[in-house]
Amino acid sequence: MNPVDIFTQVKECVYKGNHYSIRDNGAVFRHTKGRISKGDNCWSLESKEDSKLGDYSLS
């Protein structure tokens, strides 16, 4: 099974006018708003080394 598909919880948020879904495994889904950008409408799971945002968790 793909690691992005292993999760138990999903939260929704709006950040800087964009709608996101975040899974408890760290996967992020950015919902399309108007024009589609690279990475919209798909789950992405960055490694800790790739992340520029640092650690985040669901509360």
Contacts in CASP RR format, 6 or more apart in sequence:
PFRMAT RR
TARGET T0000
AUTHOR 0000-0000-0000
METHOD contacts of the structure
MODEL  1
MNPVDIFTQVKECVYKGNHYSIRDNGAVFRHTKGRISKGDNCWSLESKED
SKLGDYSLS
3 25 0 8 1.000
3 45 0 8 1.000
4 23 0 8 1.000
4 25 0 8 1.000
4 27 0 8 1.000
4 43 0 8 1.000
4 44 0 8 1.000
4 45 0 8 1.000
6 25 0 8 1.000
7 23 0 8 1.000
7 24 0 8 1.000
7 25 0 8 1.000
7 27 0 8 1.000
8 24 0 8 1.000
9 23 0 8 1.000
9 24 0 8 1.000
9 58 0 8 1.000
10 21 0 8 1.000
10 22 0 8 1.000
10 23 0 8 1.000
10 24 0 8 1.000
11 21 0 8 1.000
11 22 0 8 1.000
11 58 0 8 1.000
12 19 0 8 1.000
12 20 0 8 1.000
12 21 0 8 1.000
12 22 0 8 1.000
13 19 0 8 1.000
13 20 0 8 1.000
13 22 0 8 1.000
14 20 0 8 1.000
17 33 0 8 1.000
18 30 0 8 1.000
18 31 0 8 1.000
18 33 0 8 1.000
19 30 0 8 1.000
19 31 0 8 1.000
19 33 0 8 1.000
20 28 0 8 1.000
20 29 0 8 1.000
20 30 0 8 1.000
20 31 0 8 1.000
21 28 0 8 1.000
21 29 0 8 1.000
21 31 0 8 1.000
22 28 0 8 1.000
22 29 0 8 1.000
22 56 0 8 1.000
22 58 0 8 1.000
23 43 0 8 1.000
24 57 0 8 1.000
24 58 0 8 1.000
25 45 0 8 1.000
26 45 0 8 1.000
26 56 0 8 1.000
27 43 0 8 1.000
27 44 0 8 1.000
27 45 0 8 1.000
28 43 0 8 1.000
28 44 0 8 1.000
28 45 0 8 1.000
28 46 0 8 1.000
29 41 0 8 1.000
29 42 0 8 1.000
29 43 0 8 1.000
29 44 0 8 1.000
30 37 0 8 1.000
30 39 0 8 1.000
30 40 0 8 1.000
30 41 0 8 1.000
31 40 0 8 1.000
31 41 0 8 1.000
32 40 0 8 1.000
32 41 0 8 1.000
48 54 0 8 1.000
48 55 0 8 1.000
END
